[in-house]
Amino acid sequence: MTLSFTDWTTEQQAESLRWFDALHATPETGFGEARTAAYVALELRKLGLEVIEGIGGTGLVGLLRRGPNGAPFIGLRAELDALPMQGPADGTVQTPDGPRYHGCGHDGHMATLLTAAATLSRHSDLKSNVAFVFQPAEELLTGAAAMLADGLLDRVPMSVIYALHNIPGLLAGSAGVAEGAALASSDEIRVTVRAQGTHGSAPQTGQDAILAAAHFLGLTQQLLTRRTNCRDSAVLSFGQIAGGQAPNVLPDQVTLTGSLRCHAETARAAVHALLQASAESTAAAFGTPVDLAIDAKVPVLLNDPACAARVRAAILRQLGPDRLIPAPRPVMASEDFSLYLRHVPGAYAFVGQDGAYCHHSDYRFDTRIIPVGAAILTELVLAADGDLSG
């Protein structure tokens, strides 16, 4: 079976935009998506799907059972959460805890997945089981782990799982899937430099934690170019530094917090090692203990080769060769979809759109690409119909 992109757009557009408008108007942040989850559950039930709610907090799954009893599901995932940010006036909700806005397009991803669910539910001759996974707290990089810890794959066994994301800057309406690494790992780095503070006029009577912190920062960036393979992407950025209360007093503590993103686990391990080496050498040189804490968030998102090939074929069939991005470059952002791929083969696709980049205050999801994403997801199921491997 194949889905006609043109026919789908004509039949489904009004309902898809209704879903988008409702989700766009009620942004909620990670693990607080109660209204969003309730709305999605209601719409899935209207489509005749079985719904399991409360997985990993506010997560839910809609089940379309058309395959044999006990057969695994083809998983399709979207994200429930919005961001704690100010966006355009027509999409930002002011709350006692600050503004909320769908600044990454998860409202559009949900509308896209609901659209795929609606389309597939109308196929009475479908022979596959399909799981429509709506995950909380992707922006926190903790929602996937919560759903997995709550037994998602035991309750809904999947043979494969797919997801997609809008990418401003790629040709609008085009789509592609990266070979291998699609998104980066994510680690949060916290460094604490401790010292015996003293007066700035007599630095020899104590230690200079600020100078030691500056040395640590410079050393890590220098080592980054020598201790990691230049063909592997690794970006180490420190966005916060705090220490000191007066211009003429050397403080007794300086803290640095930053992030590490890598497209290869080998590079990630190498940077972890160089951070430790930098901490030890800084402590030795300045006499300041340096405490290093690495909070490993998510691994590199690696597309399964066979699943990526299926996505590429689905794009070709639905959109044609002119809209296929043959080899999109991996993105340095991170995604906890990578945690599912540690248990189930799958792939993560990119769909191009116009406008400002994600997380920017002027960003808004381009609703014209809803049919693009939904056609790809639907085609993945229809092309694998009856094949228990997905």
C-alpha positions in Angstrom: 0.0 0.0 0.0 1.1 3.6 -0.6 -0.5 6.8 0.6 -1.1 9.6 -1.9 0.4 12.8 -0.6 -2.0 15.0 -2.5 -5.1 13.1 -1.5 -4.0 13.0 2.1 -3.5 16.8 2.2 -7.0 17.4 0.8 -8.8 15.1 3.2 -6.9 15.7 6.4 -5.9 19.4 6.4 -8.8 20.9 8.4 -8.6 18.4 11.2 -4.8 18.5 11.4 -4.9 22.3 11.8 -7.6 22.1 14.5 -5.3 19.8 16.5 -2.4 22.1 16.0 -4.3 25.2 17.1 -5.5 23.5 20.3 -2.0 22.2 21.2 -0.3 25.4 20.3 -2.6 27.4 22.6 -1.9 25.2 25.7 1.9 24.9 26.1 3.1 23.0 29.1 6.6 22.2 30.3 8.2 18.8 31.1 6.2 16.4 33.3 3.5 19.1 33.7 1.8 18.3 30.4 -1.4 17.1 32.0 -3.9 19.1 29.8 -1.8 18.3 26.7 -1.8 14.6 27.4 -5.5 14.6 28.2 -6.3 16.3 24.9 -4.1 13.9 22.9 -5.7 10.9 24.7 -9.2 12.1 23.9 -8.4 12.6 20.2 -6.8 9.2 20.0 -9.8 7.6 21.5 -12.0 9.4 19.0 -10.0 7.7 16.3 -10.9 4.3 17.9 -7.5 3.7 19.4 -6.8 2.0 22.7 -4.9 4.5 25.0 -2.5 3.8 27.8 -2.0 6.9 30.0 0.4 7.9 32.8 3.5 6.1 31.5 6.6 7.9 33.0 4.4 10.6 34.4 2.4 12.3 31.7 3.4 10.1 28.8 0.8 8.1 26.8 0.6 5.6 24.0 -2.2 5.1 21.5 -2.4 1.5 20.2 -3.7 0.6 16.8 -4.0 -3.2 16.9 -4.3 -4.7 13.4 -1.6 -7.3 13.4 -1.6 -10.8 15.0 -2.0 -11.2 18.7 1.4 -10.8 20.4 3.0 -9.3 17.4 5.3 -6.3 18.2 4.3 -2.7 17.4 5.8 -0.3 14.9 6.6 2.7 17.2 6.1 6.4 16.1 7.0 9.1 18.7 6.2 12.7 19.3 6.9 15.1 22.2 4.4 16.6 24.5 6.4 19.4 26.2 6.9 23.1 25.5 9.6 25.5 26.7 9.7 28.0 29.5 10.3 30.9 27.1 8.6 33.9 25.6 7.6 33.5 22.0 5.2 35.4 19.7 2.2 36.8 21.4 -0.3 34.4 19.8 1.4 31.4 21.2 2.9 32.4 24.6 1.0 31.5 27.7 1.9 33.5 30.9 1.9 31.4 34.0 2.8 32.1 37.7 6.1 30.4 36.9 6.8 32.5 33.8 6.0 32.3 30.1 5.4 29.0 28.2 5.7 28.6 24.5 6.0 25.7 22.0 9.4 27.1 20.8 10.7 23.8 19.3 7.6 22.7 17.3 6.4 19.9 19.5 2.8 21.2 18.9 3.4 20.5 15.3 5.0 17.1 15.9 1.9 16.1 18.0 -0.4 17.2 15.2 1.7 15.3 12.7 1.6 12.1 14.7 -2.2 12.5 15.3 -2.6 12.9 11.6 -0.6 9.7 10.9 -2.8 8.0 13.5 -6.0 9.2 11.8 -4.8 8.1 8.4 -3.7 4.7 9.5 -6.8 4.1 11.5 -8.9 4.5 8.3 -7.0 1.6 6.6 -9.3 -1.3 7.5 -6.9 -3.7 5.7 -3.9 -2.7 7.7 -2.0 -5.8 9.0 0.4 -4.1 11.4 0.3 -3.1 15.1 1.2 0.6 15.5 2.1 2.4 18.7 1.8 6.2 18.7 4.1 7.3 21.6 3.6 10.8 23.1 6.5 11.4 25.4 6.9 14.0 28.1 9.9 16.1 29.1 12.0 15.8 25.9 13.4 19.3 26.5 14.7 18.1 29.9 16.2 15.0 28.3 14.5 12.9 30.9 11.1 11.9 29.5 12.3 8.9 27.5 14.1 7.5 30.5 11.0 7.9 32.6 8.8 6.1 30.1 11.4 3.3 29.7 11.8 3.0 33.5 8.0 2.7 33.8 8.0 -0.4 31.6 7.1 1.1 28.2 8.7 -1.6 26.2 7.3 -4.4 28.4 3.8 -3.0 28.1 4.2 -2.0 24.4 6.8 -4.2 22.8 8.1 -2.6 19.6 10.1 -4.0 16.7 11.2 -0.5 15.5 10.7 3.1 16.5 10.8 6.3 14.4 10.6 10.0 15.0 11.2 13.2 13.1 11.9 16.9 13.8 11.4 20.1 12.0 14.7 21.9 11.0 14.5 25.5 10.0 17.2 26.3 7.4 16.7 23.1 5.4 14.5 23.6 2.3 10.9 23.8 3.4 9.0 20.6 2.7 12.1 18.6 2.1 13.2 15.7 4.3 16.2 13.5 5.0 17.7 11.0 7.4 21.4 11.1 8.5 23.7 8.1 8.2 24.8 7.0 11.6 24.9 9.9 14.1 21.9 12.2 13.7 22.1 14.1 16.9 24.8 14.6 19.6 25.3 13.2 23.0 24.7 15.6 25.9 26.6 15.9 29.2 26.4 18.7 31.8 29.8 19.7 33.2 30.2 21.3 36.6 33.6 22.4 37.9 34.3 23.8 41.3 37.7 25.4 42.0 38.4 25.7 45.8 41.0 28.0 47.3 42.1 29.8 50.4 40.9 33.3 49.5 43.0 36.3 50.4 43.4 40.0 49.7 44.3 40.8 46.1 47.3 42.8 47.2 48.9 39.7 48.7 48.1 36.7 46.4 51.0 34.7 47.8 49.2 34.3 51.1 46.4 32.2 49.5 45.4 30.8 46.2 43.8 32.4 43.2 40.7 30.4 42.2 39.8 32.8 39.4 43.2 32.5 37.7 43.0 28.7 38.2 39.5 28.6 36.6 40.7 30.6 33.7 43.7 28.2 33.2 41.3 25.3 33.3 39.1 26.8 30.7 42.0 27.5 28.3 43.6 24.1 28.9 40.4 22.2 28.1 39.9 24.0 24.8 43.6 23.4 23.8 43.5 19.8 24.7 40.2 19.4 22.8 42.2 20.0 19.6 44.8 17.4 20.5 43.1 14.7 22.4 40.1 14.1 20.2 40.0 12.9 16.6 39.4 16.0 14.4 37.0 14.0 12.3 34.7 13.4 15.2 32.5 16.4 16.3 33.0 17.5 19.9 31.9 20.9 21.2 32.7 21.9 24.8 31.1 25.2 26.0 31.0 26.8 29.4 28.1 29.2 29.7 28.2 30.1 33.4 31.0 31.2 35.7 30.5 32.5 39.2 32.9 33.6 42.0 34.0 36.5 44.0 32.2 39.4 45.8 34.7 42.2 45.7 37.3 43.4 43.1 40.2 43.3 45.5 39.5 40.0 47.2 40.5 36.6 45.8 37.5 34.3 46.4 37.6 30.9 48.0 35.5 29.3 45.3 34.8 29.6 41.6 32.2 27.4 39.8 32.0 26.8 36.1 29.1 25.0 34.4 28.9 24.0 30.8 27.9 21.4 28.3 29.5 18.8 26.1 28.1 17.6 22.8 29.6 14.8 20.6 28.7 12.8 17.6 30.8 9.8 18.5 31.0 8.0 21.8 34.8 7.6 21.4 35.1 11.4 21.3 32.8 11.7 24.3 35.0 9.4 26.3 38.2 11.3 25.2 36.7 14.6 26.3 35.7 13.1 29.7 39.3 12.0 30.1 40.8 15.4 29.1 38.5 17.2 31.5 39.8 15.0 34.3 43.4 15.7 33.2 42.8 19.4 33.1 41.3 19.3 36.6 44.3 17.4 38.0 46.9 19.6 36.3 45.2 22.8 37.4 45.0 21.6 40.9 48.7 20.7 40.8 49.8 24.0 39.3 47.7 26.4 41.4 47.4 24.4 44.7 43.6 24.6 44.3 41.5 21.5 44.6 39.3 21.1 41.5 36.1 19.1 41.7 34.8 17.8 38.4 31.3 16.5 38.0 30.0 15.1 34.7 26.3 14.5 34.5 25.8 12.2 31.5 22.4 13.1 30.0 21.9 11.1 26.8 24.1 9.2 24.3 24.7 9.9 20.7 21.6 9.4 18.6 22.7 6.7 16.1 20.3 5.8 13.3 20.0 2.1 12.6 21.2 1.6 8.9 18.3 -0.6 7.9 15.7 1.8 9.5 17.4 4.8 7.9 17.2 3.1 4.5 13.4 2.6 5.1 12.9 6.2 6.0 14.8 7.3 2.8 12.7 5.0 0.7 9.5 6.4 2.3 10.6 10.0 1.5 11.3 9.1 -2.1 8.0 7.4 -2.5 6.0 10.1 -0.9 7.9 13.3 -1.7 10.0 12.4 -4.7 13.7 12.8 -5.4 13.5 16.6 -5.5 12.5 16.8 -1.9 14.9 14.2 -0.6 17.9 15.6 1.3 20.4 12.8 0.3 22.8 13.0 3.3 21.8 15.7 5.8 24.6 16.6 8.2 24.1 15.6 11.8 22.8 18.3 14.2 24.8 19.2 17.4 21.6 19.4 19.4 20.6 16.4 21.6 17.5 14.3 21.9 16.5 11.6 24.4 15.1 9.6 21.6 18.6 8.1 21.6 17.7 6.2 24.7 15.0 4.2 22.9 17.6 3.3 20.2 19.6 1.5 22.9 16.7 -1.0 23.1 15.0 -0.9 19.8 16.3 -0.2 16.2 15.0 2.9 14.7 15.7 6.2 12.9 15.2 9.9 13.4 14.4 12.1 10.3 14.6 15.8 9.6 11.9 17.9 7.9 12.9 21.3 6.5 10.8 24.4 7.2 11.1 28.2 6.9 11.5 30.7 9.7 13.6 31.3 12.8 15.5 28.5 14.3 14.1 26.4 17.2 14.2 27.9 20.7 14.3 31.4 19.2 11.7 33.9 20.4 10.5 34.4 16.8 10.3 30.7 16.0 7.0 29.1 15.1 6.2 25.7 13.6 5.4 25.8 9.9 2.0 24.0 9.7 2.6 23.5 5.9 5.0 20.6 6.8 2.4 18.6 8.8 1.5 16.6 5.7 5.1 16.0 4.9 5.9 14.4 8.3 2.7 12.5 8.5 3.1 11.1 5.0 6.6 9.8 5.9 5.4 8.2 9.1 2.4 6.7 7.5 4.4 5.4 4.6 6.9 3.7 7.0 4.0 1.7 8.4 2.3 0.9 5.1 5.5 -0.2 3.5 6.2 -2.6 6.3 2.6 -3.8 6.6 2.6 -7.3 7.9 6.4 -7.5 8.2 6.9 -8.1 12.0 10.4 -6.6 11.8 8.9 -3.2 10.9 
